[in-house]
C-alpha cells in the first residue's frame, strides 16, 4: 500500500467516524494514533498543503459544543 493510498484510507475512515459520532475517536485507537501522527507531520511542515487543509477541514466537522471527555472545571457555588 502506498502512502497516498494510506492517506485516502485514513481520511475516509476519519470522516466516516466524525460524521457518525460528531467527535474524534477515543484515545489509544489506531485512528486516533494516525491523527496524532499526521498532526505531528503538519507541525513539522512535512505534510503537503492540500493534505493539511483536508485534515483541518475534516477535524473541523466535529461538534465542539459536546463534551467528550477530559477534565471539567468545578463550578463555584
FENTA-V568362 format. One line per field, one symbol per residue. phi: phi as a letter, one per 30 degrees, with the letter a starting at -180 (. if undefined). psi: psi as a letter, one per 40 degrees, with the letter a starting at -180 (. if undefined). burial: I if it has 24 or more other C-alpha atoms within 12 Angstrom, else O. A space follows every 10 residues. Layout:
BEGIN
phi->???
psi->???
burial->???
END
This chain:
BEGIN
phi->.ddddddddd dddddddddd ciaddddicd ddddeddddd ddddicdded dddddddddd dddddcdcki ccddddc
psi->hidddddddd dddddddddd eeiiiiifid dddddddddd dddeeehidd ddddddddde eiheehheaa iiihih.
burial->OOOOOOIOOI IOOIIOOIOO OOIIIOOOOO IOOIIOOIOO OOOOOOOOOO OIOIIOOIIO OIOOOOOOOO OOOOOOO
END
